Amino acid sequence: MCWAAVLLVGCAAPEEPLTHNDPSRYTVASNVHWSAPEGFDLGMDIYTPRSGKASFPVLVIFHGGGWLINDKSIMEQAAKYMVSNGEYVVCNVDDRLLGDQGNTVTLNEIVNDAFGAVLWVKKILRVTAAIPGGSRTNRRQCRCSLGRCSGQSRLQPQ
């Protein structure tokens, strides 16, 4: 009996280190509604660093699953890691799967969902793309500013 208790304790998942997820370093707006194609609600979680800067680079992430399985929850840990360890606003997007809406969703509609999410982020978070001067690689740098109202971390168009 005693060995069974020791084995169970030894199998417990270790606590996640704060370097992987430090909630004091960010705020999260969960399930932000960004579209409803054919009445199917789509949302995203938006993680914002608490560093006090006026703008941040934006990272938009999509879950894997071959358009058949999973949702944004499988990318939650990655989103928390990125916002805890980088100066990024992280948008963790949910999209439709092929089996949704009575198995009528097409791959084209899923691709449109992805493009729609990026366009929504660009519009609502006021993302501006600029090519830094003197850059040989012509990398694009995106920054955004988030609206705050009444001390809450709600997002609002600007």
Contacts in CASP RR format, 6 or more apart in sequence:
PFRMAT RR
TARGET T0000
AUTHOR 0000-0000-0000
METHOD contacts of the structure
MODEL  1
MCWAAVLLVGCAAPEEPLTHNDPSRYTVASNVHWSAPEGFDLGMDIYTPR
SGKASFPVLVIFHGGGWLINDKSIMEQAAKYMVSNGEYVVCNVDDRLLGD
QGNTVTLNEIVNDAFGAVLWVKKILRVTAAIPGGSRTNRRQCRCSLGRCS
GQSRLQPQ
18 84 0 8 1.000
19 84 0 8 1.000
19 85 0 8 1.000
20 77 0 8 1.000
20 80 0 8 1.000
20 81 0 8 1.000
20 84 0 8 1.000
21 77 0 8 1.000
21 80 0 8 1.000
21 81 0 8 1.000
21 84 0 8 1.000
22 84 0 8 1.000
23 80 0 8 1.000
24 50 0 8 1.000
25 49 0 8 1.000
25 50 0 8 1.000
25 51 0 8 1.000
25 83 0 8 1.000
25 84 0 8 1.000
26 47 0 8 1.000
26 48 0 8 1.000
26 49 0 8 1.000
26 50 0 8 1.000
26 80 0 8 1.000
26 83 0 8 1.000
26 84 0 8 1.000
27 47 0 8 1.000
27 48 0 8 1.000
27 50 0 8 1.000
27 153 0 8 1.000
28 45 0 8 1.000
28 46 0 8 1.000
28 47 0 8 1.000
28 48 0 8 1.000
28 153 0 8 1.000
29 45 0 8 1.000
29 46 0 8 1.000
29 48 0 8 1.000
29 153 0 8 1.000
29 154 0 8 1.000
29 155 0 8 1.000
30 45 0 8 1.000
31 43 0 8 1.000
31 44 0 8 1.000
31 45 0 8 1.000
32 43 0 8 1.000
32 44 0 8 1.000
32 45 0 8 1.000
32 46 0 8 1.000
32 155 0 8 1.000
33 41 0 8 1.000
33 42 0 8 1.000
33 43 0 8 1.000
34 42 0 8 1.000
34 43 0 8 1.000
34 44 0 8 1.000
34 93 0 8 1.000
34 116 0 8 1.000
34 117 0 8 1.000
34 120 0 8 1.000
34 121 0 8 1.000
34 124 0 8 1.000
35 42 0 8 1.000
35 43 0 8 1.000
35 113 0 8 1.000
35 116 0 8 1.000
35 117 0 8 1.000
35 120 0 8 1.000
36 42 0 8 1.000
37 96 0 8 1.000
37 109 0 8 1.000
37 112 0 8 1.000
37 113 0 8 1.000
38 101 0 8 1.000
40 96 0 8 1.000
40 100 0 8 1.000
40 101 0 8 1.000
42 93 0 8 1.000
42 94 0 8 1.000
42 95 0 8 1.000
42 96 0 8 1.000
42 113 0 8 1.000
42 117 0 8 1.000
43 72 0 8 1.000
43 93 0 8 1.000
43 94 0 8 1.000
44 72 0 8 1.000
44 91 0 8 1.000
44 92 0 8 1.000
44 93 0 8 1.000
44 94 0 8 1.000
44 117 0 8 1.000
45 72 0 8 1.000
45 76 0 8 1.000
45 79 0 8 1.000
45 91 0 8 1.000
45 92 0 8 1.000
46 89 0 8 1.000
46 90 0 8 1.000
46 91 0 8 1.000
46 92 0 8 1.000
46 125 0 8 1.000
46 146 0 8 1.000
46 155 0 8 1.000
47 79 0 8 1.000
47 80 0 8 1.000
47 82 0 8 1.000
47 83 0 8 1.000
47 89 0 8 1.000
47 90 0 8 1.000
47 91 0 8 1.000
47 92 0 8 1.000
48 56 0 8 1.000
48 83 0 8 1.000
48 89 0 8 1.000
48 146 0 8 1.000
48 153 0 8 1.000
49 56 0 8 1.000
49 83 0 8 1.000
49 86 0 8 1.000
49 87 0 8 1.000
49 88 0 8 1.000
49 89 0 8 1.000
51 87 0 8 1.000
53 87 0 8 1.000
54 145 0 8 1.000
55 143 0 8 1.000
55 144 0 8 1.000
55 145 0 8 1.000
56 87 0 8 1.000
56 88 0 8 1.000
56 89 0 8 1.000
56 143 0 8 1.000
56 144 0 8 1.000
57 87 0 8 1.000
57 88 0 8 1.000
57 89 0 8 1.000
57 141 0 8 1.000
57 142 0 8 1.000
57 143 0 8 1.000
58 88 0 8 1.000
58 89 0 8 1.000
58 90 0 8 1.000
58 91 0 8 1.000
58 121 0 8 1.000
58 125 0 8 1.000
58 127 0 8 1.000
58 142 0 8 1.000
58 143 0 8 1.000
58 144 0 8 1.000
59 82 0 8 1.000
59 88 0 8 1.000
59 89 0 8 1.000
59 90 0 8 1.000
59 91 0 8 1.000
60 91 0 8 1.000
60 93 0 8 1.000
60 117 0 8 1.000
60 118 0 8 1.000
60 121 0 8 1.000
61 75 0 8 1.000
61 78 0 8 1.000
61 79 0 8 1.000
61 82 0 8 1.000
61 90 0 8 1.000
61 91 0 8 1.000
61 92 0 8 1.000
61 93 0 8 1.000
62 75 0 8 1.000
62 93 0 8 1.000
62 95 0 8 1.000
62 114 0 8 1.000
62 117 0 8 1.000
63 70 0 8 1.000
63 71 0 8 1.000
63 72 0 8 1.000
63 73 0 8 1.000
63 74 0 8 1.000
63 75 0 8 1.000
63 92 0 8 1.000
63 93 0 8 1.000
63 94 0 8 1.000
63 95 0 8 1.000
64 70 0 8 1.000
64 74 0 8 1.000
64 75 0 8 1.000
67 97 0 8 1.000
67 98 0 8 1.000
67 107 0 8 1.000
67 110 0 8 1.000
68 97 0 8 1.000
68 98 0 8 1.000
68 99 0 8 1.000
69 97 0 8 1.000
71 94 0 8 1.000
72 92 0 8 1.000
72 93 0 8 1.000
72 94 0 8 1.000
75 92 0 8 1.000
76 92 0 8 1.000
79 90 0 8 1.000
79 92 0 8 1.000
82 88 0 8 1.000
82 90 0 8 1.000
83 89 0 8 1.000
83 90 0 8 1.000
89 125 0 8 1.000
89 144 0 8 1.000
89 146 0 8 1.000
91 117 0 8 1.000
91 121 0 8 1.000
91 125 0 8 1.000
93 114 0 8 1.000
93 117 0 8 1.000
95 110 0 8 1.000
95 113 0 8 1.000
95 114 0 8 1.000
95 117 0 8 1.000
96 105 0 8 1.000
96 109 0 8 1.000
96 110 0 8 1.000
96 113 0 8 1.000
97 105 0 8 1.000
97 110 0 8 1.000
98 105 0 8 1.000
98 106 0 8 1.000
98 107 0 8 1.000
98 110 0 8 1.000
99 105 0 8 1.000
121 127 0 8 1.000
121 144 0 8 1.000
123 157 0 8 1.000
124 155 0 8 1.000
124 157 0 8 1.000
125 144 0 8 1.000
125 145 0 8 1.000
125 146 0 8 1.000
125 155 0 8 1.000
126 144 0 8 1.000
126 145 0 8 1.000
126 158 0 8 1.000
127 142 0 8 1.000
127 143 0 8 1.000
127 144 0 8 1.000
128 142 0 8 1.000
128 143 0 8 1.000
128 144 0 8 1.000
129 140 0 8 1.000
129 141 0 8 1.000
129 142 0 8 1.000
130 140 0 8 1.000
130 141 0 8 1.000
130 143 0 8 1.000
131 138 0 8 1.000
131 139 0 8 1.000
131 140 0 8 1.000
131 141 0 8 1.000
132 139 0 8 1.000
132 141 0 8 1.000
145 158 0 8 1.000
146 155 0 8 1.000
147 154 0 8 1.000
147 155 0 8 1.000
147 156 0 8 1.000
147 158 0 8 1.000
148 154 0 8 1.000
149 156 0 8 1.000
END
